[in-house]
């Protein structure tokens, strides 16, 4: 897993994963969750220490399938593929899946690819708010690498129906202030943001949203079921519970004898979902 045990996305992924594999009733499967907390511990030696820990823990225990629930653990497993679980196929959930050569390497890989729904969600918001003239995109990371802004710009390239303004890497206090005084013909597109609070604690994306959403002067739309209930009206959402269930389905096929190389990578499920309280 990416991040810690209490992270809501991990909790929901695990629920869908366990339900699909029926781990509460099966006697032939052992399940070992591990947490690669790269966002909380970004130091360079974190991955090395985690590799050493996993290598020692599973050195004498055969593992039939390894699951990477996000891009960070997938990147980690690919980097140490020949040292950790070299004979185990990998099932992943990722925005950036491996290249075909990597998918076929060793015991093989398959998984689920997230496809951004930025344009579809903006279209949805404009249908519900036909007078909208401006879209404000909120995103950011503690590293201020602007990667989410770049992805959104690519997805919305050529989209000329409204004026698009990017509120990227704003400190939380400034983000709260800016979103309180947006023009009345505006919509907010919430992509993703981690931020530090006044005490220096890392706030996850859903926590940042819950800080500025109550005072925002425009309706907010987003992409993940994890943030539904934290202040967004809705959007075309992809969720860890759906991906967890799909990962469990892929593992069922592998445990039944199908090679991971023979299972094509699939796109993550998405659906238009809404929070009735925010609709009101």
N, C-alpha and C positions, 0 to 999 in steps of 0.2 A: 504494500500500500504506500501511497504518497501521503506524507504528513502523519499525524498521530491518530491514536485509536479513537479519540472522541470527535474527530473531524466529521461533521454531518455527512459529507459525501462518502466517507469510508463506512459509516454506520449503515447508510442506505444501500451501498454497493454490497456489503456483506449480507444484508437481509435478503436481497434478491438472489445473490449467489448461493446462499445456503438453502433457500427455498427451492431453487431449481435443482440443485444436487441432492435435495432431501437429506441433508447431513444428519438431521435428528433421527432418521430411520435407517440409514445405511450403515452397515457394519464393515464395509470393505474400503472405506475411505478415511484417511486421517488428514486433518486440515491444520496447517500451521500458519497463522498470520504473522507477518513481519512488517515493520513500519520504517520507511526510508524518509526521515524528517529533514529533507534538504532545505525546505523553506525556513525552518527554525534554526538549523545549523548549517549555514551556507559555507563554512570554512572548507578550504581545499582538501584537508585530510579527513573530512567526514566520510566521504565515499570509501577511502582506503580502510578506515577503521570498521566500517560496516561490512566491507568485503571480508576482512579478517574474522569478524564475528560470525558471519554466515558460513564461512569456510570451515571454521572449527566446529560449529554447531551441527552441521549436516554432513560432515566428512564421512561418517559411517552409516548414514541413513539414506537409502535410495529415494529419490523424488521423481514421481512419474510425470508431473506437469508443474510448471512454474507460471504464476499469473502476475503480470504487471498492470496495475490498475490505472496508470497515468503515464505521461511522457517521462517524468523524472526517473521513476523506477525502471522503465523500459530502457532508457539511455544507460542507466547504471548496469543493468543486466547484459546489455550488448557490449559494454566496455570490458566486462569481466567474464564474457561468455565461456572462454576456454578454461577459466579457473573455477567458476561457480556453476554447478549443475550442467556440465558439458554434455551429458547424455539425455537431458530433459527437454522436451518441446516447450515452447513459451506461448502462452495465450495473453494477448495484450489489449488494452484500451488506450488509444492514443490519438492525438491530433496529427502527428507526423509519423506514420507507420514506416517500418524499415523498407529499404529497396528490395527488389526481387531476389538479388543474390543473397542478401542477409536472411530473407524469409526461408530460403532453401538450405541454408547452412546448417550443418550438424543434424540435430534431431528435428529441425524445422520450427516454423512459427506460423501462427495465424492470429486473427483477432478482429477487433472492431475499431473502425476509424470514425472519429468525430468529424462532422462536416459543419462548418460555421453556417449559422442561419441568420446572419446579420441583415442581409437584404430582405429576406422573407419577413423577418420580424419588423423591420421598418415599414414595409408594405402593409403589414397587418395593422401597425399603429396608425398609419395614415388613413386606412379605411375606417378605423374607429374614431379618428380625429381629423376629419376632412379639411378643417381650416388651418392645419399645421403648416407653418412656413419655415420653422427652424428645428433642427435635431441637434442636441448636445450629447456627444459621446463621452462617457466617463470610463477611464481605464488607467492602470498604472501598476507599478511594482516598486518595491524598495530599491531595486537596482536601477530604476529609471531607464530601462533599456528600450522603452517605447514599442516593444514587440507587439502588444495587443493593438496599439494604434495603427501600426503598419498593416496588420492583418485586416483590420476593419476598413482601412483605406483601400486595400486591394479588393475587398468584397464589394465596397460601395463605389468603386470607380465607375464613372459615367452616370452616376445617379444624380440627376439635376433637378429633381422635383422640389427639393427643399435646400435651404442653406445648412451646411453641416459644420459644426464647431467642435473641436476636440478639447476636452478638459482632461489632459493627461498629466499624471504624476503630481497632482495638486496636493499640498498638505491637507489633512483632514479638516482643519478649521477653515481653510480657504474654500475647500470643496463645499462645505456646509453653507458658507456665506454666498458662494456663487449660485448654488442651486435654489436658494431661497428667493432670488430676485430675477428669475428668468422671465422673458416676455410671455404674455398670455397665449401666444400662438406657438408654443414650444412643446417638444417631447424629449424626454431623456432616454438614451439608449445606454444601458448599463452593461458593459462588456466584462470587466473584471478589475478589481483593485485590492491590493494588499497595502496596508499603511501602518504607521507607528502611531500609537496614542501618546498622550502627554507624558506618560511614564516610560515610554520607549518600548512598550509591549507590542508585538506584532498582531495586528488585527487581520483576520481572514476576510475574504471578499464579502461574505454574508454579513459580517459584523460591520464593515465599512458601510454597506448599504443601509443597515438598520440605524446607523448614526445620522445619515443625511436625508433618508427618505421621509421621515415624519414632517420635516419642514420644507420639502421641495415644492416649488410652485408649478411644477409640470408633471404630468403622468410619466411613470418610469416603466420601460420594457426591458426584458433581459432574456437569458438563454438557458439557464440551468434550473432543474427542479429543486436544487438545494436552496436557491434564493427565493423560490416561490413561498410567500408567507412572510418575507422580510421587507416588503415594500414595493415590489413590482406589480404592475397590473397583470402582466402575462407575457406571452410571446411564443415562438416556436421553440419549445424546450426539449433538451436532451437531458437525461438523468442517470445518475449512478445506479439507481435501482433497476432500470431497464438494462443498462450495460452489465450489471452484476448477473442478472438472470441470463443474458445472452452468453456471457463468459461461462457460466455454469453449463449451458447447453453445449457449447463447443468442447468443454472438458468431458462431458458425457460421451461425446462422439469419439474423442481420443482414447478415453478409458475403455471404450467398446471395440477398439482396434483400428480406427481410422487414423492415418498418418496426418499430422498437422499440415504437412506440405500439400495434402490433397484438399484441404478446406480453404476456400477463398476468403480473403479479408472482406468483411462486410461493413457497410455504413451503419453508424449508430441510429437507433430509432429516435424519432422526434415527433412531437405532437403539439398542436396549439392548445395551450393551457392557460387558465386565468385564476386569479384570486378574487372571489366574489366581493370581498370587503373593499378591495381597491377599485373594482368596477363601480361599486356604489359611490 
